[in-house]
């Protein structure tokens, strides 16, 4: 019990010394805190400006793309939208004076897989979704943000007999995919190619 008052006195004295030190160093501490807050404010504002510029640049790009989409009467065909562009595309789509809710029936947004899809996955997914069997459709996608995904899509569509018409292309692209041959003829051509490959393997 004797040690309890001693401990309390030691704690009180320690707190008093600490407060005295704080009072002596108050100006220095305030300067350090003010400098830290200012530095954080500058960094935060800088990041905000960069993000704002990027968002405004991207939105402006998609706004032009949507105008091109309407001018091309793309609402009469199917449109596939890359997951990254879907929200901004929908915003400008529905705020256009030509918009009709029926347009949504032919617009499909790909899921997040499309951001990282390589050739084999892109081919598999597009096949499952039926786009490889269509005679024509539109595709909206980022060009610079996901270059690998963009190139994989281009490669798959070209290999499946589609001509790619770039209706609009900046940082975001509006592509019109048109099959060079009717689908039944394209299927026959692919079957012939497979037969030739099989024949070559058998001969060897």
C-alpha positions in Angstrom: 0.0 0.0 0.0 2.9 2.3 0.7 4.0 2.2 -3.0 0.6 3.3 -4.4 0.9 7.0 -3.4 4.5 7.0 -4.7 3.3 5.6 -8.1 0.5 8.2 -8.3 2.9 11.0 -7.4 5.3 9.8 -10.1 2.6 9.7 -12.7 1.3 13.1 -11.8 4.8 14.5 -11.9 5.5 12.9 -15.2 2.3 14.4 -16.7 3.3 17.8 -15.3 6.7 17.6 -16.9 5.2 16.5 -20.2 2.8 19.4 -20.2 5.6 21.8 -19.4 7.6 20.4 -22.3 4.6 20.8 -24.6 4.1 24.4 -23.5 7.8 25.1 -24.2 7.7 23.4 -27.6 4.2 24.6 -28.5 5.3 26.9 -31.3 7.5 24.2 -32.8 4.8 21.6 -32.6 2.2 24.0 -34.1 4.6 24.6 -37.0 5.1 20.9 -37.6 1.4 20.2 -37.4 0.6 23.1 -39.7 3.2 22.0 -42.2 1.9 18.4 -42.1 -1.7 19.5 -42.7 -0.6 21.8 -45.5 1.4 19.1 -47.2 -1.6 16.7 -47.0 -3.9 19.4 -48.3 -1.6 20.0 -51.3 -1.3 16.3 -52.1 -5.1 15.7 -51.7 -5.9 18.7 -54.0 -3.4 17.6 -56.5 -4.8 14.1 -56.7 -8.3 15.5 -56.9 -7.4 17.7 -59.8 -5.8 14.8 -61.7 -8.8 12.6 -61.1 -11.2 15.4 -62.1 -9.2 16.0 -65.3 -9.3 12.2 -66.1 -13.0 11.9 -65.4 -13.9 15.0 -67.4 -11.7 13.8 -70.3 -13.2 10.4 -70.2 -16.8 11.7 -70.0 -16.2 14.1 -72.9 -14.8 11.3 -74.9 -17.9 9.1 -74.3 -20.2 12.0 -74.9 -18.8 12.2 -78.5 -19.0 8.5 -78.8 -22.7 8.4 -77.9 -23.4 11.1 -80.5 -21.7 8.9 -83.1 -23.7 5.9 -81.8 -27.0 7.8 -82.4 -25.9 9.2 -85.8 -25.0 5.7 -87.0 -28.5 4.5 -85.9 -26.8 1.9 -83.8 -29.9 1.5 -81.7 -31.3 -0.6 -84.5 -28.6 -3.3 -83.9 -27.1 -5.1 -80.9 -24.5 -3.2 -78.9 -22.0 -4.8 -76.6 -20.5 -2.4 -74.0 -17.2 -3.0 -72.2 -17.7 -3.1 -68.5 -15.4 -0.1 -67.9 -17.5 2.2 -70.2 -21.0 1.0 -69.2 -21.9 3.6 -66.5 -20.8 6.7 -68.5 -22.2 5.4 -71.7 -25.6 4.8 -70.1 -25.6 8.3 -68.6 -25.2 10.0 -71.9 -27.4 7.5 -73.7 -30.5 8.1 -71.6 -30.0 11.9 -71.5 -30.1 12.2 -75.3 -33.3 13.6 -76.7 -33.5 10.6 -79.1 -33.4 8.1 -76.3 -36.1 5.5 -76.0 -36.3 2.8 -73.4 -36.6 0.1 -76.1 -33.0 0.7 -77.0 -32.0 -1.1 -73.8 -33.3 -4.4 -75.2 -30.4 -4.5 -77.6 -27.6 -3.2 -75.3 -25.6 -5.6 -73.2 -22.8 -4.7 -70.8 -20.1 -7.3 -70.5 -19.0 -8.3 -67.0 -15.7 -7.5 -65.4 -14.0 -10.5 -67.0 -13.6 -8.5 -70.2 -11.1 -6.2 -68.6 -8.4 -9.0 -68.5 -9.6 -11.5 -71.1 -7.0 -12.9 -73.4 -7.7 -14.4 -76.8 -9.0 -17.8 -75.7 -11.3 -16.4 -72.9 -12.5 -13.6 -75.2 -13.4 -16.2 -77.9 -15.2 -18.5 -75.4 -17.2 -15.7 -73.8 -18.2 -14.0 -77.0 -19.2 -17.4 -78.4 -21.4 -18.1 -75.3 -23.0 -14.7 -75.6 -23.8 -15.3 -79.3 -21.8 -12.5 -80.8 -19.7 -14.8 -82.9 -22.9 -15.9 -84.6 -24.3 -12.5 -85.4 -24.0 -10.9 -88.8 -23.3 -7.4 -87.3 -23.3 -5.5 -84.1 -21.6 -2.6 -82.3 -19.0 -2.7 -79.6 -18.1 0.1 -77.2 -14.8 -0.2 -75.4 -11.8 1.7 -73.9 -8.8 1.8 -76.2 -5.9 3.0 -74.0 -7.2 1.9 -70.6 -7.4 -1.8 -71.5 -5.2 -2.3 -74.6 -4.8 -6.0 -74.2 -8.5 -6.6 -73.9 -9.1 -4.3 -76.9 -6.5 -6.2 -79.1 -7.9 -9.6 -78.0 -11.4 -8.6 -79.1 -10.1 -7.3 -82.5 -8.1 -10.5 -83.1 -11.1 -12.8 -82.2 -13.5 -10.9 -84.4 -11.1 -10.8 -87.4 -10.4 -14.5 -87.1 -14.1 -15.1 -87.2 -14.7 -13.3 -90.5 -15.8 -9.9 -89.3 -14.8 -6.6 -90.8 -14.2 -3.9 -88.2 -15.4 -0.4 -89.0 -14.2 2.2 -86.6 -17.2 4.6 -86.3 -15.5 6.6 -83.5 -12.1 6.1 -81.9 -10.2 8.2 -79.5 -9.6 7.1 -75.9 -12.8 5.2 -76.3 -14.0 3.4 -79.4 -17.3 2.6 -81.1 -16.7 -0.3 -83.5 -19.1 -1.7 -86.0 -18.6 -5.4 -86.6 -19.9 -6.7 -89.9 -19.5 -10.2 -91.1 -17.7 -10.4 -94.4 -19.6 -13.5 -95.4 -23.1 -14.6 -94.4 -22.9 -16.8 -91.3 -23.9 -20.0 -93.0 -21.1 -19.5 -95.6 -18.6 -18.5 -92.9 -19.5 -21.8 -91.1 -19.0 -23.8 -94.3 -15.7 -22.1 -94.9 -14.5 -22.9 -91.3 -15.6 -26.5 -91.7 -13.6 -26.7 -95.0 -10.6 -25.3 -93.3 -10.9 -27.9 -90.5 -11.3 -30.7 -93.1 -8.2 -29.5 -94.9 -6.2 -29.4 -91.6 -7.5 -32.9 -90.7 -6.6 -34.2 -94.1 -3.1 -32.8 -93.8 -2.6 -34.5 -90.5 -3.8 -37.8 -91.9 -1.5 -37.6 -94.9 1.4 -37.1 -92.6 
